[in-house]
């Protein structure tokens, strides 16, 4: 183990992977293109608050860092849906009162970097841009963004943890025949806004331990709480067309749009006009590629499977990559070739699945959360799950709270269960009889006549 493991990219997944490898005794170099944002607190990554759930929690516990992350997190128990008439509906995430944790992307990154930096066998370098990867000799070349000095590092293993626009992945594409790559942008962008705390430092929205959503079909506003008493808000809407970013050119355009569509949110957002024009409008990309592993170079996290944020699983999926990798490494007694081969085989299918789930959930959050039939379907699912947890697990629970169920299985089972629910919603007077014995027997009969089979 003379040569180090090099992790390219000191974002969330790269930092956690470094901690996991460092604690296993590996010498690790974590190398990042950006400056050390901890020094000036100007975080250059995405600003959407993150929803930490059980897959990510499992990885953080495996790395023995969960206690530190809990200090910067706040529990979130469900969706508070703000209807156009300003009425409110609360939709719990789980019948078991499970929760996610809202956490700032910047704060969790700073915390993981601080922990990694304290490990004696870890080096962290900033301002180093990856410019070349040699897949035959397992070397990676960097250019210092301040001095333009070029350095080449030899490694035992190289991990590309450098995000959706990965330089390591670009080298894979350019230097290897038959590398499969697809990127897909949805026509929805996002912009960060804020609901500050009140003059006493308290939350301005009631039911603050909640994801607040203002769903409006083509667009939506979301707000996630921070431990500091404020909410990070995100406006999601199309770039072009009716009700789009291109239509909001002046302060008056923005003012009229918000007062019409989010009348109950406007009084809580004193700086929304300034924030709207100051903060960038960012795009949302899905990336699929294969292979993830070439010789001793591997992709992980967004570099392998960037996804949209609508299931709150981007960070959790990347963290799960890291813990699956480390568990395989233990199982194969630190034989890297076997480990990387099985890691790729397992995680590629799950990366594709969570990408699709996230795209599906965009439609759900934007269009369906205000639909009475959809809300009824969720009530029926939670009711039936509480009665028969051995026969039915809602899709959200499978994805968010059941790390023992693969994303790929959750995707397939979710489609299977939705077909059953569409039959249930056709029952006569289901709005009044959804908790009846006849409804229960009908669902049981459908499950028995159409058993689910996971296609691995």
C-alpha positions in Angstrom: 0.0 0.0 0.0 2.8 2.4 -0.9 0.8 4.4 -3.3 -2.2 6.4 -2.0 -5.8 6.3 -3.0 -6.6 9.5 -4.8 -10.2 10.9 -4.5 -10.8 13.7 -7.0 -13.5 16.0 -5.7 -14.0 17.2 -2.1 -17.7 17.5 -2.2 -20.0 15.5 0.0 -19.3 12.0 -1.4 -15.6 12.6 -1.9 -15.2 13.8 1.7 -17.2 10.9 3.2 -15.3 8.3 1.0 -12.0 9.8 2.2 -13.1 9.4 5.9 -14.2 5.8 5.3 -11.0 4.8 3.5 -8.8 6.8 6.0 -10.4 5.0 8.9 -9.7 1.6 7.2 -6.0 2.5 7.3 -5.6 3.6 3.6 -3.4 6.6 2.8 -5.7 9.0 0.9 -5.2 12.2 -1.0 -8.4 14.2 -1.4 -7.9 16.8 -4.2 -10.4 19.5 -5.1 -10.6 22.0 -8.0 -12.2 24.8 -5.9 -10.6 26.9 -3.1 -11.2 25.8 0.5 -14.7 27.4 1.0 -14.5 26.9 4.7 -12.2 29.9 4.9 -14.6 32.5 3.5 -17.9 30.5 3.8 -18.7 31.2 0.2 -19.9 27.8 -0.9 -19.7 27.3 -4.7 -21.9 24.2 -4.9 -25.6 23.8 -5.3 -27.6 25.6 -2.6 -30.7 23.5 -2.3 -31.1 22.2 1.2 -30.6 18.5 1.5 -32.9 15.8 3.0 -30.8 13.3 4.9 -32.6 10.0 5.2 -31.9 6.4 6.2 -29.6 5.4 3.4 -27.4 8.4 4.1 -27.7 8.0 7.8 -26.5 4.3 7.5 -23.4 5.5 5.7 -22.7 8.3 8.2 -23.1 5.8 11.1 -20.7 3.4 9.3 -18.2 6.3 9.2 -18.9 7.1 12.8 -19.7 10.8 12.1 -23.5 10.8 12.5 -23.3 12.6 15.9 -21.5 15.6 14.3 -24.0 15.8 11.5 -27.0 15.7 13.8 -25.8 19.0 15.4 -26.4 20.8 12.1 -29.7 19.0 11.2 -33.4 19.5 11.9 -36.1 16.7 11.6 -38.7 16.9 8.9 -41.8 14.7 9.3 -43.8 15.3 6.1 -45.1 17.7 3.5 -47.2 20.8 4.3 -49.0 21.6 1.1 -50.1 25.2 0.6 -53.0 25.3 -1.8 -53.8 28.2 -4.1 -56.6 29.3 -1.8 -54.1 29.5 1.1 -55.6 26.4 2.8 -53.1 23.9 4.2 -52.9 20.0 4.0 -50.3 18.1 6.0 -49.1 14.8 4.4 -46.9 12.7 6.8 -43.9 11.0 5.1 -44.6 7.8 7.0 -47.4 6.1 9.0 -44.6 5.2 11.5 -43.8 8.9 12.1 -40.3 8.5 10.5 -38.5 11.6 9.5 -35.9 13.0 7.2 -33.3 15.6 8.4 -33.0 19.0 6.7 -29.3 20.0 6.4 -27.4 22.7 4.6 -25.2 21.3 1.8 -22.4 23.7 2.8 -22.5 22.9 6.5 -22.4 19.1 6.0 -19.6 19.5 3.5 -17.6 21.7 6.0 -18.2 19.2 8.8 -17.0 16.2 6.7 -13.9 18.0 5.5 -13.0 19.0 9.1 -13.3 15.3 10.2 -11.3 14.1 7.2 -8.6 16.6 7.8 -8.0 15.3 11.3 -7.1 11.8 10.1 -3.3 11.3 10.1 -3.2 9.4 6.8 -5.3 11.9 4.9 -4.0 14.9 2.8 -6.4 17.5 1.4 -5.4 19.8 -1.5 -7.4 22.6 -2.9 -7.2 24.7 -6.1 -6.1 21.6 -8.1 -7.9 21.1 -11.4 -7.9 17.6 -12.8 -6.6 17.8 -16.4 -5.6 14.2 -17.3 -6.1 10.6 -16.2 -3.9 7.7 -17.3 -6.0 4.6 -17.0 -3.1 2.2 -17.8 -0.6 3.5 -15.2 -3.2 4.8 -12.7 -2.0 8.4 -12.6 -3.9 11.6 -12.5 -2.5 15.1 -13.5 -3.6 18.4 -12.0 -3.1 22.1 -12.8 -3.0 24.5 -9.9 -5.6 27.1 -10.5 -3.5 29.9 -8.9 0.1 29.1 -10.0 -0.7 27.0 -13.1 1.9 24.4 -11.8 1.3 20.9 -13.3 1.7 17.9 -11.0 1.1 14.2 -11.7 0.2 11.7 -8.9 0.5 7.9 -9.0 -2.2 6.1 -7.2 -3.3 2.6 -6.1 -6.9 3.5 -7.0 -8.4 6.8 -8.4 -12.0 7.7 -7.5 -13.8 10.3 -9.6 -16.1 12.0 -7.0 -16.1 15.3 -8.9 -19.8 15.7 -9.5 -22.1 15.9 -12.4 -19.6 17.5 -14.7 -16.8 15.2 -13.7 -13.3 15.6 -15.3 -12.5 12.0 -14.5 -15.6 10.8 -16.4 -14.7 13.1 -19.3 -11.3 11.4 -19.5 -13.1 8.0 -19.5 -15.2 9.2 -22.4 -12.3 10.5 -24.4 -9.9 7.7 -23.9 -12.0 4.5 -23.9 -13.9 3.0 -26.7 -17.7 2.3 -26.3 -18.1 4.4 -23.2 -21.8 5.0 -22.8 -22.9 8.5 -21.8 -26.2 10.3 -21.6 -27.1 13.7 -20.0 -30.7 14.9 -19.9 -31.8 18.4 -18.8 -35.4 18.9 -17.8 -36.9 22.3 -18.8 -37.2 23.2 -15.1 -34.6 25.4 -13.4 -34.4 26.6 -9.8 -33.6 29.7 -7.8 -32.9 30.0 -4.1 -34.9 32.4 -1.9 -35.3 32.7 1.9 -37.8 33.0 4.7 -35.9 34.5 7.6 -36.6 34.0 11.2 -38.8 36.5 13.1 -37.3 39.2 15.3 -37.0 36.6 18.1 -35.1 34.1 16.0 -38.1 31.8 15.7 -39.6 30.1 12.6 -42.1 32.2 10.6 -44.0 29.1 9.4 -46.0 27.0 11.7 -45.3 23.2 11.5 -41.7 24.1 10.9 -40.5 20.5 11.1 -41.9 20.0 7.6 -41.2 20.4 3.9 -43.5 23.2 2.8 -44.7 23.0 -0.8 -46.7 25.4 -2.9 -47.6 23.2 -5.9 -48.9 25.0 -8.9 -48.8 22.5 -11.8 -46.1 23.8 -14.0 -44.1 25.3 -11.1 -43.7 25.1 -7.4 -42.1 26.8 -4.4 -40.5 24.7 -1.6 -39.1 25.6 1.8 -37.0 23.5 4.1 -36.1 24.5 7.7 -32.7 25.2 9.1 -31.6 25.0 12.7 -31.0 28.7 12.6 -34.8 29.5 12.4 -34.9 30.3 8.7 -36.2 28.4 5.7 -34.2 27.8 2.5 -36.7 28.3 -0.2 -36.4 27.0 -3.8 -38.5 28.1 -6.7 -38.7 25.5 -9.4 -40.2 26.5 -12.7 -39.6 26.2 -16.5 -36.9 28.3 -18.2 -39.2 29.2 -21.1 -42.9 29.4 -21.9 -45.9 30.5 -19.8 -45.1 30.9 -16.1 -41.4 30.7 -16.7 -38.2 32.4 -15.6 -37.9 34.1 -19.0 -41.3 35.9 -18.3 -40.0 37.4 -15.0 -37.8 40.2 -16.2 -38.6 43.1 -14.0 -39.3 43.6 -10.3 -43.0 44.3 -11.1 -43.2 41.0 -13.1 -41.8 39.1 -10.1 -44.0 40.9 -7.6 -47.2 40.2 -9.6 -46.3 36.6 -10.1 -45.6 35.9 -6.4 -48.6 37.8 -5.1 -50.8 35.9 -7.5 -49.4 32.4 -6.9 -47.9 32.5 -3.4 -50.0 35.1 -1.5 -49.4 33.5 1.9 -45.6 33.2 1.4 -45.0 36.8 0.2 -45.4 38.4 3.7 -42.8 35.9 5.1 -40.1 36.8 2.4 -39.1 40.4 2.9 -36.1 40.1 0.5 -37.6 37.9 -2.2 -37.4 40.6 -4.9 -33.7 41.3 -4.2 -32.9 37.6 -3.8 -34.7 36.7 -7.1 -32.4 39.0 -9.1 -29.2 38.4 -7.1 -29.3 34.6 -7.0 -28.5 32.6 -10.1 -31.1 30.5 -12.0 -29.6 27.0 -12.1 -30.3 24.0 -14.3 -31.1 20.4 -13.3 -29.3 17.5 -15.1 -29.6 13.7 -15.0 -26.5 11.8 -16.0 -26.3 8.1 -16.9 -23.1 6.4 -18.0 -21.3 3.1 -18.2 -18.8 1.7 -17.3 -18.2 3.2 -13.9 -14.9 1.4 -13.5 -11.9 1.2 -16.0 -8.9 -0.6 -14.6 -8.2 1.0 -11.2 -10.2 4.2 -11.8 -13.8 4.4 -10.6 -16.7 6.9 -10.5 -18.8 7.5 -7.5 -21.7 9.7 -6.5 -22.9 12.4 -9.0 -19.9 11.6 -11.3 -21.6 8.2 -11.9 -25.3 9.1 -11.6 -26.2 12.7 -11.2 -30.0 13.0 -10.5 -32.6 15.7 -10.0 -33.4 16.7 -6.4 -37.0 15.8 -6.3 -36.7 12.6 -4.2 -34.2 14.2 -1.9 -31.9 11.2 -2.6 -28.8 12.7 -4.4 -26.7 12.9 -1.3 -28.2 9.7 0.1 -27.5 7.7 -3.0 -23.9 8.9 -3.2 -23.3 8.1 0.5 -24.9 4.7 -0.1 -22.4 4.2 -3.0 -19.5 4.7 -0.5 -20.8 2.4 2.2 -21.6 -0.4 -0.3 -18.1 0.0 -1.7 -16.5 -0.3 1.8 -18.7 -3.3 2.7 -17.7 -5.0 -0.5 -14.0 -4.2 0.2 -14.3 -5.9 3.6 -16.1 -8.9 2.0 -13.4 -9.3 -0.6 -10.6 -8.9 2.0 -9.4 -5.6 0.4 -9.1 -7.1 -3.1 -9.7 -4.0 -5.2 -10.4 -5.7 -8.6 -13.1 -7.9 -7.2 -14.5 -5.1 -5.1 -14.8 -2.5 -8.0 -16.3 -5.1 -10.4 -19.1 -6.0 -8.0 -19.6 -2.3 -6.9 -20.2 -1.4 -10.5 -22.6 -4.3 -11.1 -24.7 -3.6 -8.0 -24.8 0.2 -8.1 -25.3 0.9 -11.8 -28.8 -0.5 -11.8 -29.6 1.3 -8.6 -28.2 4.6 -9.9 -30.4 4.4 -13.0 -33.4 3.5 -10.8 -33.1 6.5 -8.4 -32.6 8.8 -11.4 -36.0 7.7 -12.8 -37.7 7.8 -9.4 -36.5 11.4 -9.0 -37.9 12.4 -12.4 -41.2 10.7 -11.5 -41.3 12.5 -8.2 -40.9 15.9 -9.8 -44.3 15.3 -11.5 -45.8 14.1 -8.2 -44.7 17.1 -6.2 -45.5 19.7 -8.8 -48.8 18.3 -10.2 -50.2 15.7 -7.9 -49.8 16.9 -4.4 -52.8 19.2 -4.9 -54.9 16.5 -6.5 -57.6 15.0 -4.2 -57.4 11.6 -5.8 -53.6 11.5 -5.2 -54.0 12.6 -1.6 -56.7 9.8 -1.1 -54.4 7.3 -2.7 -51.6 8.2 -0.2 -54.1 7.8 2.7 -55.2 4.4 1.5 -51.6 3.2 1.1 -50.6 4.4 4.6 -53.8 2.8 6.1 -53.2 -0.5 4.4 -49.5 -0.5 5.2 -50.3 -0.1 8.9 -52.7 -3.1 8.7 -50.4 -5.3 6.5 -46.8 -4.1 6.8 -45.7 -7.6 5.5 -47.7 -7.2 2.3 -47.3 -3.5 1.4 -44.7 -0.8 1.9 -45.4 2.6 0.3 -42.9 3.6 -2.4 -41.7 6.7 -0.4 -41.0 4.4 2.6 -39.1 1.9 0.4 -36.9 4.6 -1.1 -36.4 6.8 1.9 -36.5 4.6 5.0 -35.6 1.1 3.8 -31.9 0.8 2.9 -32.4 -3.0 2.9 -34.5 -2.5 -0.3 -32.5 -1.6 -3.4 -33.6 1.4 -5.4 -34.1 -0.8 -8.4 -36.5 -3.0 -6.5 -38.3 0.0 -5.0 -38.8 1.4 -8.5 -40.3 -1.9 -9.9 -42.5 -2.5 -6.8 -43.7 1.2 -6.8 -45.0 0.8 -10.4 -46.6 -2.5 -9.5 -48.3 -1.0 -6.4 -49.5 2.0 -8.3 -51.3 -0.2 -10.8 -53.1 -1.8 -7.9 -54.0 1.6 -6.4 -55.5 2.8 -9.7 -57.9 -0.2 -9.5 -58.8 0.6 -5.9 -59.5 4.3 -6.8 -62.2 3.0 -9.3 -64.2 1.3 -6.5 -67.7 2.8 -6.0 -67.8 5.6 -3.4 -64.1 5.0 -2.5 -63.9 8.5 -1.1 -66.1 7.4 1.8 -65.3 3.7 2.0 -61.6 3.7 1.7 -61.1 2.3 5.3 -63.7 -0.4 4.9 -63.3 -4.2 5.2 -64.4 -4.5 1.5 -61.5 -2.2 0.4 -59.0 -4.2 2.4 -60.2 -7.5 1.0 -60.1 -6.1 -2.6 -56.4 -5.0 -2.2 -55.5 -8.4 -0.7 -57.2 -10.2 -3.5 -55.2 -8.1 -6.1 -52.0 -8.8 -4.3 -52.7 -12.5 -4.3 -53.7 -12.7 -7.9 -50.8 -10.6 -9.2 -47.8 -11.4 -7.0 -44.8 -9.0 -7.4 -41.6 -10.4 -8.9 -38.4 -8.4 -8.8 -36.5 -8.4 -12.1 -32.8 -8.3 -11.0 
